[in-house]
């Protein structure tokens, strides 16, 4: 049976609802997936924070994260062009 990972963005003004992370292979993979979705949903306005990841009934880990994204020049894009955002998420496990 595959492990079911849960993750939650923490240390914000509002408490975020935990989410299951389908297909995650480990804690770091689950953290990276949730942070990427969160940063995308926030339009890149929030670029650092913390995320808590756990396996139901198992080990919990907390990571500090920092996201660095390069947005395309909107002036050079046409109406038909798809916007491609390049970025990197750095995770640091808290000990």
C-alpha positions as MATLAB code, in Angstrom:
seq = 'XXXXXXXXXXXXXXXXXXXXXXXXXXXXXXXXXXXXXXXXXXXXXXXXXXXXXXXXXXXXXXXXXXXXXXXXXXXXXXXXXXXXXXXXXXXXXXX';
ca = [
       0.000    0.000    0.000;
       1.381    3.412   -1.012;
       1.922    6.030    1.658;
      -0.573    8.905    1.663;
       1.205   12.221    2.191;
      -0.533   15.281    3.588;
       0.838   18.817    3.456;
      -0.155   22.212    4.828;
       1.248   25.692    4.296;
       1.844   27.066    7.797;
       2.796   30.330    9.520;
       0.391   32.527    7.558;
      -2.137   34.979    8.969;
      -4.909   32.542    8.025;
      -4.726   28.809    8.676;
      -4.576   26.804    5.455;
      -6.486   23.548    5.042;
      -4.248   20.453    4.799;
      -4.297   18.672    1.438;
      -3.480   15.148    0.337;
      -0.688   15.050   -2.215;
      -1.388   12.261   -4.715;
       1.638   10.626   -6.274;
       4.148   12.042   -3.765;
       7.099    9.713   -3.234;
       8.450   11.272   -0.045;
       8.065   14.252    2.309;
      10.164   16.586    0.159;
       8.273   15.676   -3.023;
       4.963   16.392   -1.268;
       6.272   19.733    0.063;
       7.542   20.788   -3.366;
       4.226   19.907   -5.006;
       2.099   21.858   -2.523;
       4.401   24.902   -2.551;
       4.409   25.015   -6.373;
       0.599   24.912   -6.435;
       0.358   27.533   -3.678;
       2.783   29.971   -5.315;
       0.959   29.563   -8.623;
      -2.417   30.194   -7.008;
      -1.036   33.317   -5.320;
       0.314   34.644   -8.624;
       3.839   34.667   -7.247;
       3.004   37.269   -4.589;
       4.136   35.023   -1.713;
       7.644   33.677   -2.344;
       8.676   32.248    1.022;
       7.160   30.474    3.965;
       6.906   27.115    5.700;
       5.154   23.848    4.925;
       4.354   20.902    7.188;
       4.276   17.421    5.630;
       3.260   14.143    7.218;
       2.187   10.592    6.528;
      -1.109    9.619    8.162;
      -0.087    8.125   11.528;
       3.605    8.599   10.734;
       6.547   10.961   10.572;
       6.032   14.726   10.274;
       8.585   17.110    8.751;
       8.586   20.900    8.440;
      10.366   22.722    5.625;
      11.113   26.395    5.136;
      10.698   27.270    1.471;
      11.734   30.009   -0.892;
      10.499   30.339   -4.470;
      12.350   32.163   -7.236;
      10.429   32.568  -10.482;
      11.184   34.326  -13.743;
       8.102   35.798  -15.361;
       8.086   36.376  -19.126;
       8.014   39.915  -20.487;
       4.287   40.492  -21.024;
       4.996   43.326  -23.509;
       6.633   40.842  -25.892;
       3.817   38.293  -25.738;
       0.942   38.156  -28.200;
      -2.640   37.277  -27.317;
      -2.187   33.722  -28.603;
       1.073   33.006  -26.739;
       1.026   30.733  -23.718;
       2.743   32.146  -20.675;
       5.621   29.979  -19.471;
       6.962   30.647  -16.008;
      10.338   29.247  -15.057;
      11.199   28.816  -11.432;
      12.856   26.992   -8.636;
      11.679   26.106   -5.155;
      14.296   25.694   -2.448;
      13.305   23.571    0.555;
      15.237   23.514    3.829;
      14.188   20.948    6.411;
      13.897   22.265    9.956;
      15.759   20.166   12.480;
];
